[in-house]
């Protein structure tokens, strides 16, 4: 977001061309709007195979069934 004269230059959350907006007509995102935008961004990264930290989820952990902790301690 930038500014040009008295106007703020904003763009859609999903990206795109910016436009000039009167600061008096703007408001902060609600919690729901912010969460919706963050989930949409995470879903888009997932579809494109892009992850922020640690790389993609391990396929190995999806192949093995969960380990039974009782197997180590018969009783």
PDB file of N, CA, C and O in Angstrom:
ATOM      1  N   UNK A   1       0.857  -1.168   0.000  1.00  0.00           N
ATOM      2  CA  UNK A   1       0.000   0.000   0.000  1.00  0.00           C
ATOM      3  C   UNK A   1       0.901   1.229   0.000  1.00  0.00           C
ATOM      4  O   UNK A   1       1.878   1.299   0.746  1.00  0.00           O
ATOM      5  N   UNK A   2       0.566   2.176  -0.832  1.00  0.00           N
ATOM      6  CA  UNK A   2       1.313   3.419  -0.900  1.00  0.00           C
ATOM      7  C   UNK A   2       0.347   4.586  -0.842  1.00  0.00           C
ATOM      8  O   UNK A   2      -0.820   4.420  -0.487  1.00  0.00           O
ATOM      9  N   UNK A   3       0.832   5.757  -1.189  1.00  0.00           N
ATOM     10  CA  UNK A   3      -0.080   6.898  -1.228  1.00  0.00           C
ATOM     11  C   UNK A   3       0.321   7.836  -2.350  1.00  0.00           C
ATOM     12  O   UNK A   3       1.494   7.943  -2.709  1.00  0.00           O
ATOM     13  N   UNK A   4      -0.668   8.505  -2.889  1.00  0.00           N
ATOM     14  CA  UNK A   4      -0.497   9.479  -3.958  1.00  0.00           C
ATOM     15  C   UNK A   4      -1.342  10.677  -3.581  1.00  0.00           C
ATOM     16  O   UNK A   4      -2.568  10.620  -3.674  1.00  0.00           O
ATOM     17  N   UNK A   5      -0.713  11.757  -3.160  1.00  0.00           N
ATOM     18  CA  UNK A   5      -1.470  12.914  -2.687  1.00  0.00           C
ATOM     19  C   UNK A   5      -2.260  12.534  -1.448  1.00  0.00           C
ATOM     20  O   UNK A   5      -1.718  11.908  -0.538  1.00  0.00           O
ATOM     21  N   UNK A   6      -3.545  12.906  -1.398  1.00  0.00           N
ATOM     22  CA  UNK A   6      -4.350  12.599  -0.213  1.00  0.00           C
ATOM     23  C   UNK A   6      -4.910  11.178  -0.214  1.00  0.00           C
ATOM     24  O   UNK A   6      -5.546  10.771   0.759  1.00  0.00           O
ATOM     25  N   UNK A   7      -4.689  10.423  -1.276  1.00  0.00           N
ATOM     26  CA  UNK A   7      -5.285   9.090  -1.410  1.00  0.00           C
ATOM     27  C   UNK A   7      -4.289   7.987  -1.062  1.00  0.00           C
ATOM     28  O   UNK A   7      -3.077   8.150  -1.206  1.00  0.00           O
ATOM     29  N   UNK A   8      -4.832   6.867  -0.603  1.00  0.00           N
ATOM     30  CA  UNK A   8      -4.029   5.663  -0.400  1.00  0.00           C
ATOM     31  C   UNK A   8      -4.155   4.806  -1.646  1.00  0.00           C
ATOM     32  O   UNK A   8      -5.224   4.727  -2.250  1.00  0.00           O
ATOM     33  N   UNK A   9      -3.072   4.172  -2.024  1.00  0.00           N
ATOM     34  CA  UNK A   9      -3.116   3.243  -3.147  1.00  0.00           C
ATOM     35  C   UNK A   9      -3.179   1.843  -2.557  1.00  0.00           C
ATOM     36  O   UNK A   9      -2.266   1.406  -1.855  1.00  0.00           O
ATOM     37  N   UNK A  10      -4.264   1.151  -2.851  1.00  0.00           N
ATOM     38  CA  UNK A  10      -4.488  -0.181  -2.288  1.00  0.00           C
ATOM     39  C   UNK A  10      -4.677  -1.170  -3.427  1.00  0.00           C
ATOM     40  O   UNK A  10      -4.905  -0.782  -4.573  1.00  0.00           O
ATOM     41  N   UNK A  11      -4.581  -2.450  -3.098  1.00  0.00           N
ATOM     42  CA  UNK A  11      -4.827  -3.496  -4.088  1.00  0.00           C
ATOM     43  C   UNK A  11      -5.557  -4.643  -3.396  1.00  0.00           C
ATOM     44  O   UNK A  11      -5.497  -4.759  -2.172  1.00  0.00           O
ATOM     45  N   UNK A  12      -6.245  -5.490  -4.160  1.00  0.00           N
ATOM     46  CA  UNK A  12      -6.962  -6.620  -3.562  1.00  0.00           C
ATOM     47  C   UNK A  12      -6.012  -7.544  -2.794  1.00  0.00           C
ATOM     48  O   UNK A  12      -4.822  -7.612  -3.101  1.00  0.00           O
ATOM     49  N   UNK A  13      -6.543  -8.248  -1.800  1.00  0.00           N
ATOM     50  CA  UNK A  13      -5.729  -9.172  -1.008  1.00  0.00           C
ATOM     51  C   UNK A  13      -5.069 -10.228  -1.876  1.00  0.00           C
ATOM     52  O   UNK A  13      -3.944 -10.648  -1.607  1.00  0.00           O
ATOM     53  N   UNK A  14      -5.770 -10.657  -2.919  1.00  0.00           N
ATOM     54  CA  UNK A  14      -5.229 -11.696  -3.790  1.00  0.00           C
ATOM     55  C   UNK A  14      -4.261 -11.133  -4.828  1.00  0.00           C
ATOM     56  O   UNK A  14      -3.771 -11.871  -5.682  1.00  0.00           O
ATOM     57  N   UNK A  15      -3.986  -9.844  -4.759  1.00  0.00           N
ATOM     58  CA  UNK A  15      -3.092  -9.218  -5.724  1.00  0.00           C
ATOM     59  C   UNK A  15      -3.892  -8.574  -6.850  1.00  0.00           C
ATOM     60  O   UNK A  15      -5.114  -8.705  -6.915  1.00  0.00           O
ATOM     61  N   UNK A  16      -3.213  -7.905  -7.697  1.00  0.00           N
ATOM     62  CA  UNK A  16      -3.867  -7.243  -8.818  1.00  0.00           C
ATOM     63  C   UNK A  16      -3.473  -5.785  -8.890  1.00  0.00           C
ATOM     64  O   UNK A  16      -2.564  -5.333  -8.192  1.00  0.00           O
ATOM     65  N   UNK A  17      -4.162  -5.066  -9.734  1.00  0.00           N
ATOM     66  CA  UNK A  17      -3.843  -3.664  -9.978  1.00  0.00           C
ATOM     67  C   UNK A  17      -4.287  -2.804  -8.799  1.00  0.00           C
ATOM     68  O   UNK A  17      -5.364  -3.010  -8.240  1.00  0.00           O
ATOM     69  N   UNK A  18      -3.455  -1.847  -8.430  1.00  0.00           N
ATOM     70  CA  UNK A  18      -3.802  -0.957  -7.315  1.00  0.00           C
ATOM     71  C   UNK A  18      -4.727   0.152  -7.792  1.00  0.00           C
ATOM     72  O   UNK A  18      -4.809   0.448  -8.984  1.00  0.00           O
ATOM     73  N   UNK A  19      -5.418   0.754  -6.840  1.00  0.00           N
ATOM     74  CA  UNK A  19      -6.266   1.905  -7.141  1.00  0.00           C
ATOM     75  C   UNK A  19      -6.200   2.885  -5.992  1.00  0.00           C
ATOM     76  O   UNK A  19      -5.786   2.538  -4.886  1.00  0.00           O
ATOM     77  N   UNK A  20      -6.615   4.123  -6.264  1.00  0.00           N
ATOM     78  CA  UNK A  20      -6.604   5.180  -5.251  1.00  0.00           C
ATOM     79  C   UNK A  20      -7.876   5.112  -4.421  1.00  0.00           C
ATOM     80  O   UNK A  20      -8.969   4.943  -4.961  1.00  0.00           O
ATOM     81  N   UNK A  21      -7.732   5.242  -3.109  1.00  0.00           N
ATOM     82  CA  UNK A  21      -8.880   5.197  -2.204  1.00  0.00           C
ATOM     83  C   UNK A  21      -8.789   6.345  -1.208  1.00  0.00           C
ATOM     84  O   UNK A  21      -7.708   6.694  -0.732  1.00  0.00           O
ATOM     85  N   UNK A  22      -9.933   6.916  -0.909  1.00  0.00           N
ATOM     86  CA  UNK A  22     -10.027   7.978   0.097  1.00  0.00           C
ATOM     87  C   UNK A  22      -9.840   7.334   1.472  1.00  0.00           C
ATOM     88  O   UNK A  22     -10.617   6.447   1.827  1.00  0.00           O
ATOM     89  N   UNK A  23      -8.845   7.742   2.258  1.00  0.00           N
ATOM     90  CA  UNK A  23      -8.608   7.130   3.572  1.00  0.00           C
ATOM     91  C   UNK A  23      -9.833   7.160   4.485  1.00  0.00           C
ATOM     92  O   UNK A  23      -9.977   6.296   5.350  1.00  0.00           O
ATOM     93  N   UNK A  24     -10.710   8.137   4.306  1.00  0.00           N
ATOM     94  CA  UNK A  24     -11.913   8.218   5.125  1.00  0.00           C
ATOM     95  C   UNK A  24     -12.924   7.123   4.837  1.00  0.00           C
ATOM     96  O   UNK A  24     -13.851   6.911   5.618  1.00  0.00           O
ATOM     97  N   UNK A  25     -12.752   6.422   3.716  1.00  0.00           N
ATOM     98  CA  UNK A  25     -13.681   5.351   3.337  1.00  0.00           C
ATOM     99  C   UNK A  25     -13.109   3.963   3.589  1.00  0.00           C
ATOM    100  O   UNK A  25     -13.710   2.967   3.187  1.00  0.00           O
ATOM    101  N   UNK A  26     -11.968   3.884   4.242  1.00  0.00           N
ATOM    102  CA  UNK A  26     -11.327   2.593   4.503  1.00  0.00           C
ATOM    103  C   UNK A  26     -11.493   2.194   5.963  1.00  0.00           C
ATOM    104  O   UNK A  26     -11.720   3.039   6.829  1.00  0.00           O
ATOM    105  N   UNK A  27     -11.377   0.899   6.220  1.00  0.00           N
ATOM    106  CA  UNK A  27     -11.418   0.377   7.583  1.00  0.00           C
ATOM    107  C   UNK A  27     -10.477  -0.811   7.661  1.00  0.00           C
ATOM    108  O   UNK A  27     -10.079  -1.367   6.637  1.00  0.00           O
ATOM    109  N   UNK A  28     -10.126  -1.193   8.865  1.00  0.00           N
ATOM    110  CA  UNK A  28      -9.302  -2.378   9.067  1.00  0.00           C
ATOM    111  C   UNK A  28     -10.130  -3.625   8.801  1.00  0.00           C
ATOM    112  O   UNK A  28     -11.357  -3.595   8.894  1.00  0.00           O
ATOM    113  N   UNK A  29      -9.458  -4.715   8.471  1.00  0.00           N
ATOM    114  CA  UNK A  29     -10.147  -5.991   8.302  1.00  0.00           C
ATOM    115  C   UNK A  29     -10.721  -6.457   9.634  1.00  0.00           C
ATOM    116  O   UNK A  29     -10.155  -6.189  10.693  1.00  0.00           O
ATOM    117  N   UNK A  30     -11.854  -7.159   9.570  1.00  0.00           N
ATOM    118  CA  UNK A  30     -12.363  -7.824  10.770  1.00  0.00           C
ATOM    119  C   UNK A  30     -11.540  -9.097  10.974  1.00  0.00           C
ATOM    120  O   UNK A  30     -10.803  -9.513  10.080  1.00  0.00           O
ATOM    121  N   UNK A  31     -11.664  -9.708  12.139  1.00  0.00           N
ATOM    122  CA  UNK A  31     -10.959 -10.968  12.407  1.00  0.00           C
ATOM    123  C   UNK A  31     -11.363 -12.028  11.384  1.00  0.00           C
ATOM    124  O   UNK A  31     -10.516 -12.770  10.888  1.00  0.00           O
ATOM    125  N   UNK A  32     -12.666 -12.099  11.067  1.00  0.00           N
ATOM    126  CA  UNK A  32     -13.142 -13.084  10.090  1.00  0.00           C
ATOM    127  C   UNK A  32     -12.544 -12.842   8.711  1.00  0.00           C
ATOM    128  O   UNK A  32     -12.134 -13.787   8.038  1.00  0.00           O
ATOM    129  N   UNK A  33     -12.493 -11.588   8.289  1.00  0.00           N
ATOM    130  CA  UNK A  33     -11.936 -11.262   6.976  1.00  0.00           C
ATOM    131  C   UNK A  33     -10.448 -11.590   6.913  1.00  0.00           C
ATOM    132  O   UNK A  33      -9.961 -12.099   5.903  1.00  0.00           O
ATOM    133  N   UNK A  34      -9.736 -11.301   7.980  1.00  0.00           N
ATOM    134  CA  UNK A  34      -8.309 -11.604   8.020  1.00  0.00           C
ATOM    135  C   UNK A  34      -8.075 -13.109   7.971  1.00  0.00           C
ATOM    136  O   UNK A  34      -7.229 -13.582   7.212  1.00  0.00           O
ATOM    137  N   UNK A  35      -8.822 -13.862   8.776  1.00  0.00           N
ATOM    138  CA  UNK A  35      -8.674 -15.313   8.780  1.00  0.00           C
ATOM    139  C   UNK A  35      -8.993 -15.889   7.404  1.00  0.00           C
ATOM    140  O   UNK A  35      -8.266 -16.748   6.907  1.00  0.00           O
ATOM    141  N   UNK A  36     -10.068 -15.424   6.792  1.00  0.00           N
ATOM    142  CA  UNK A  36     -10.461 -15.894   5.461  1.00  0.00           C
ATOM    143  C   UNK A  36      -9.338 -15.630   4.450  1.00  0.00           C
ATOM    144  O   UNK A  36      -9.029 -16.493   3.629  1.00  0.00           O
ATOM    145  N   UNK A  37      -8.733 -14.451   4.509  1.00  0.00           N
ATOM    146  CA  UNK A  37      -7.651 -14.105   3.577  1.00  0.00           C
ATOM    147  C   UNK A  37      -6.419 -14.977   3.816  1.00  0.00           C
ATOM    148  O   UNK A  37      -5.790 -15.436   2.863  1.00  0.00           O
ATOM    149  N   UNK A  38      -6.073 -15.208   5.080  1.00  0.00           N
ATOM    150  CA  UNK A  38      -4.899 -16.029   5.394  1.00  0.00           C
ATOM    151  C   UNK A  38      -5.104 -17.483   4.973  1.00  0.00           C
ATOM    152  O   UNK A  38      -4.178 -18.122   4.473  1.00  0.00           O
ATOM    153  N   UNK A  39      -6.313 -18.006   5.175  1.00  0.00           N
ATOM    154  CA  UNK A  39      -6.608 -19.384   4.762  1.00  0.00           C
ATOM    155  C   UNK A  39      -6.565 -19.491   3.239  1.00  0.00           C
ATOM    156  O   UNK A  39      -6.027 -20.458   2.701  1.00  0.00           O
ATOM    157  N   UNK A  40      -7.126 -18.508   2.543  1.00  0.00           N
ATOM    158  CA  UNK A  40      -7.094 -18.517   1.079  1.00  0.00           C
ATOM    159  C   UNK A  40      -5.651 -18.487   0.570  1.00  0.00           C
ATOM    160  O   UNK A  40      -5.316 -19.175  -0.394  1.00  0.00           O
ATOM    161  N   UNK A  41      -4.804 -17.693   1.215  1.00  0.00           N
ATOM    162  CA  UNK A  41      -3.393 -17.614   0.823  1.00  0.00           C
ATOM    163  C   UNK A  41      -2.693 -18.949   1.067  1.00  0.00           C
ATOM    164  O   UNK A  41      -1.933 -19.417   0.219  1.00  0.00           O
ATOM    165  N   UNK A  42      -2.946 -19.561   2.220  1.00  0.00           N
ATOM    166  CA  UNK A  42      -2.327 -20.854   2.536  1.00  0.00           C
ATOM    167  C   UNK A  42      -2.800 -21.929   1.561  1.00  0.00           C
ATOM    168  O   UNK A  42      -2.000 -22.752   1.118  1.00  0.00           O
ATOM    169  N   UNK A  43      -4.075 -21.934   1.226  1.00  0.00           N
ATOM    170  CA  UNK A  43      -4.608 -22.908   0.269  1.00  0.00           C
ATOM    171  C   UNK A  43      -3.979 -22.719  -1.108  1.00  0.00           C
ATOM    172  O   UNK A  43      -3.643 -23.696  -1.776  1.00  0.00           O
ATOM    173  N   UNK A  44      -3.820 -21.476  -1.531  1.00  0.00           N
ATOM    174  CA  UNK A  44      -3.202 -21.208  -2.836  1.00  0.00           C
ATOM    175  C   UNK A  44      -1.757 -21.702  -2.855  1.00  0.00           C
ATOM    176  O   UNK A  44      -1.320 -22.305  -3.836  1.00  0.00           O
ATOM    177  N   UNK A  45      -1.008 -21.449  -1.769  1.00  0.00           N
ATOM    178  CA  UNK A  45       0.379 -21.932  -1.697  1.00  0.00           C
ATOM    179  C   UNK A  45       0.418 -23.453  -1.740  1.00  0.00           C
ATOM    180  O   UNK A  45       1.288 -24.038  -2.386  1.00  0.00           O
ATOM    181  N   UNK A  46      -0.520 -24.090  -1.054  1.00  0.00           N
ATOM    182  CA  UNK A  46      -0.561 -25.543  -1.024  1.00  0.00           C
ATOM    183  C   UNK A  46      -0.835 -26.104  -2.420  1.00  0.00           C
ATOM    184  O   UNK A  46      -0.195 -27.069  -2.840  1.00  0.00           O
ATOM    185  N   UNK A  47      -1.781 -25.502  -3.134  1.00  0.00           N
ATOM    186  CA  UNK A  47      -2.091 -25.961  -4.492  1.00  0.00           C
ATOM    187  C   UNK A  47      -0.893 -25.800  -5.421  1.00  0.00           C
ATOM    188  O   UNK A  47      -0.708 -26.600  -6.339  1.00  0.00           O
ATOM    189  N   UNK A  48      -0.091 -24.786  -5.193  1.00  0.00           N
ATOM    190  CA  UNK A  48       1.071 -24.517  -6.044  1.00  0.00           C
ATOM    191  C   UNK A  48       2.316 -25.255  -5.558  1.00  0.00           C
ATOM    192  O   UNK A  48       3.364 -25.186  -6.201  1.00  0.00           O
ATOM    193  N   UNK A  49       2.214 -25.953  -4.439  1.00  0.00           N
ATOM    194  CA  UNK A  49       3.360 -26.668  -3.891  1.00  0.00           C
ATOM    195  C   UNK A  49       4.359 -25.755  -3.211  1.00  0.00           C
ATOM    196  O   UNK A  49       5.550 -26.062  -3.174  1.00  0.00           O
ATOM    197  N   UNK A  50       3.892 -24.627  -2.669  1.00  0.00           N
ATOM    198  CA  UNK A  50       4.768 -23.665  -1.997  1.00  0.00           C
ATOM    199  C   UNK A  50       4.430 -23.662  -0.517  1.00  0.00           C
ATOM    200  O   UNK A  50       3.269 -23.507  -0.137  1.00  0.00           O
ATOM    201  N   UNK A  51       5.464 -23.837   0.332  1.00  0.00           N
ATOM    202  CA  UNK A  51       5.254 -23.794   1.774  1.00  0.00           C
ATOM    203  C   UNK A  51       6.178 -22.765   2.363  1.00  0.00           C
ATOM    204  O   UNK A  51       7.279 -22.554   1.854  1.00  0.00           O
ATOM    205  N   UNK A  52       5.749 -22.116   3.432  1.00  0.00           N
ATOM    206  CA  UNK A  52       6.568 -21.065   4.047  1.00  0.00           C
ATOM    207  C   UNK A  52       7.743 -21.621   4.819  1.00  0.00           C
ATOM    208  O   UNK A  52       8.861 -21.131   4.657  1.00  0.00           O
ATOM    209  N   UNK A  53       7.532 -22.633   5.659  1.00  0.00           N
ATOM    210  CA  UNK A  53       8.607 -23.144   6.514  1.00  0.00           C
ATOM    211  C   UNK A  53       8.686 -24.656   6.405  1.00  0.00           C
ATOM    212  O   UNK A  53       7.666 -25.336   6.294  1.00  0.00           O
ATOM    213  N   UNK A  54       9.865 -25.157   6.437  1.00  0.00           N
ATOM    214  CA  UNK A  54      10.061 -26.590   6.584  1.00  0.00           C
ATOM    215  C   UNK A  54       9.745 -27.426   5.358  1.00  0.00           C
ATOM    216  O   UNK A  54       9.874 -28.648   5.430  1.00  0.00           O
ATOM    217  N   UNK A  55       9.349 -26.861   4.268  1.00  0.00           N
ATOM    218  CA  UNK A  55       9.065 -27.625   3.065  1.00  0.00           C
ATOM    219  C   UNK A  55       7.737 -28.350   3.138  1.00  0.00           C
ATOM    220  O   UNK A  55       6.942 -28.122   4.049  1.00  0.00           O
ATOM    221  N   UNK A  56       7.500 -29.230   2.169  1.00  0.00           N
ATOM    222  CA  UNK A  56       6.215 -29.926   2.110  1.00  0.00           C
ATOM    223  C   UNK A  56       6.065 -30.928   3.246  1.00  0.00           C
ATOM    224  O   UNK A  56       7.055 -31.375   3.824  1.00  0.00           O
ATOM    225  N   UNK A  57       4.819 -31.278   3.564  1.00  0.00           N
ATOM    226  CA  UNK A  57       4.611 -32.291   4.600  1.00  0.00           C
ATOM    227  C   UNK A  57       5.234 -33.616   4.167  1.00  0.00           C
ATOM    228  O   UNK A  57       5.278 -33.930   2.977  1.00  0.00           O
ATOM    229  N   UNK A  58       5.703 -34.369   5.115  1.00  0.00           N
ATOM    230  CA  UNK A  58       6.349 -35.645   4.829  1.00  0.00           C
ATOM    231  C   UNK A  58       5.338 -36.656   4.309  1.00  0.00           C
ATOM    232  O   UNK A  58       4.283 -36.854   4.912  1.00  0.00           O
ATOM    233  N   UNK A  59       5.665 -37.300   3.181  1.00  0.00           N
ATOM    234  CA  UNK A  59       4.785 -38.355   2.672  1.00  0.00           C
ATOM    235  C   UNK A  59       4.984 -39.624   3.484  1.00  0.00           C
ATOM    236  O   UNK A  59       4.079 -40.454   3.563  1.00  0.00           O
ATOM    237  N   UNK A  60       6.162 -39.787   4.092  1.00  0.00           N
ATOM    238  CA  UNK A  60       6.441 -40.966   4.912  1.00  0.00           C
ATOM    239  C   UNK A  60       5.464 -41.059   6.081  1.00  0.00           C
ATOM    240  O   UNK A  60       4.968 -42.145   6.384  1.00  0.00           O
ATOM    241  N   UNK A  61       5.188 -39.954   6.731  1.00  0.00           N
ATOM    242  CA  UNK A  61       4.297 -39.980   7.891  1.00  0.00           C
ATOM    243  C   UNK A  61       2.866 -40.310   7.482  1.00  0.00           C
ATOM    244  O   UNK A  61       2.076 -40.760   8.311  1.00  0.00           O
ATOM    245  N   UNK A  62       2.523 -40.092   6.216  1.00  0.00           N
ATOM    246  CA  UNK A  62       1.165 -40.416   5.771  1.00  0.00           C
ATOM    247  C   UNK A  62       1.031 -41.879   5.406  1.00  0.00           C
ATOM    248  O   UNK A  62      -0.084 -42.401   5.380  1.00  0.00           O
ATOM    249  N   UNK A  63       2.147 -42.569   5.117  1.00  0.00           N
ATOM    250  CA  UNK A  63       2.082 -43.965   4.712  1.00  0.00           C
ATOM    251  C   UNK A  63       2.002 -44.917   5.887  1.00  0.00           C
ATOM    252  O   UNK A  63       1.358 -45.963   5.803  1.00  0.00           O
ATOM    253  N   UNK A  64       2.651 -44.560   6.978  1.00  0.00           N
ATOM    254  CA  UNK A  64       2.685 -45.454   8.133  1.00  0.00           C
ATOM    255  C   UNK A  64       1.495 -45.195   9.039  1.00  0.00           C
ATOM    256  O   UNK A  64       1.124 -44.043   9.265  1.00  0.00           O
ATOM    257  N   UNK A  65       0.886 -46.268   9.567  1.00  0.00           N
ATOM    258  CA  UNK A  65      -0.170 -46.045  10.563  1.00  0.00           C
ATOM    259  C   UNK A  65       0.444 -45.496  11.844  1.00  0.00           C
ATOM    260  O   UNK A  65       1.635 -45.695  12.085  1.00  0.00           O
ATOM    261  N   UNK A  66      -0.334 -44.816  12.662  1.00  0.00           N
ATOM    262  CA  UNK A  66       0.207 -44.300  13.924  1.00  0.00           C
ATOM    263  C   UNK A  66       0.727 -45.438  14.793  1.00  0.00           C
ATOM    264  O   UNK A  66       0.141 -46.520  14.829  1.00  0.00           O
ATOM    265  N   UNK A  67       1.817 -45.192  15.484  1.00  0.00           N
ATOM    266  CA  UNK A  67       2.437 -46.185  16.350  1.00  0.00           C
ATOM    267  C   UNK A  67       1.655 -46.300  17.648  1.00  0.00           C
ATOM    268  O   UNK A  67       1.240 -45.294  18.223  1.00  0.00           O
ATOM    269  N   UNK A  68       1.457 -47.520  18.106  1.00  0.00           N
ATOM    270  CA  UNK A  68       0.773 -47.753  19.374  1.00  0.00           C
ATOM    271  C   UNK A  68       1.810 -47.700  20.489  1.00  0.00           C
ATOM    272  O   UNK A  68       2.680 -48.568  20.543  1.00  0.00           O
ATOM    273  N   UNK A  69       1.750 -46.707  21.387  1.00  0.00           N
ATOM    274  CA  UNK A  69       2.751 -46.601  22.456  1.00  0.00           C
ATOM    275  C   UNK A  69       2.737 -47.798  23.396  1.00  0.00           C
ATOM    276  O   UNK A  69       3.728 -48.043  24.083  1.00  0.00           O
ATOM    277  N   UNK A  70       1.640 -48.551  23.444  1.00  0.00           N
ATOM    278  CA  UNK A  70       1.569 -49.718  24.336  1.00  0.00           C
ATOM    279  C   UNK A  70       2.423 -50.868  23.825  1.00  0.00           C
ATOM    280  O   UNK A  70       2.736 -51.781  24.589  1.00  0.00           O
ATOM    281  N   UNK A  71       2.812 -50.848  22.542  1.00  0.00           N
ATOM    282  CA  UNK A  71       3.609 -51.938  21.976  1.00  0.00           C
ATOM    283  C   UNK A  71       4.983 -52.027  22.631  1.00  0.00           C
ATOM    284  O   UNK A  71       5.569 -53.108  22.675  1.00  0.00           O
ATOM    285  N   UNK A  72       5.505 -50.924  23.137  1.00  0.00           N
ATOM    286  CA  UNK A  72       6.816 -50.920  23.788  1.00  0.00           C
ATOM    287  C   UNK A  72       6.769 -51.436  25.222  1.00  0.00           C
ATOM    288  O   UNK A  72       7.808 -51.788  25.782  1.00  0.00           O
ATOM    289  N   UNK A  73       5.603 -51.485  25.816  1.00  0.00           N
ATOM    290  CA  UNK A  73       5.455 -51.863  27.228  1.00  0.00           C
ATOM    291  C   UNK A  73       4.367 -52.922  27.370  1.00  0.00           C
ATOM    292  O   UNK A  73       3.237 -52.612  27.748  1.00  0.00           O
ATOM    293  N   UNK A  74       4.715 -54.191  27.063  1.00  0.00           N
ATOM    294  CA  UNK A  74       3.686 -55.233  27.210  1.00  0.00           C
ATOM    295  C   UNK A  74       3.279 -55.376  28.677  1.00  0.00           C
ATOM    296  O   UNK A  74       4.090 -55.246  29.593  1.00  0.00           O
ATOM    297  N   UNK A  75       2.045 -55.637  28.847  1.00  0.00           N
ATOM    298  CA  UNK A  75       1.663 -55.767  30.246  1.00  0.00           C
ATOM    299  C   UNK A  75       0.293 -56.058  30.392  1.00  0.00           C
ATOM    300  O   UNK A  75      -0.193 -56.200  31.514  1.00  0.00           O
TER     301      UNK A  75
END
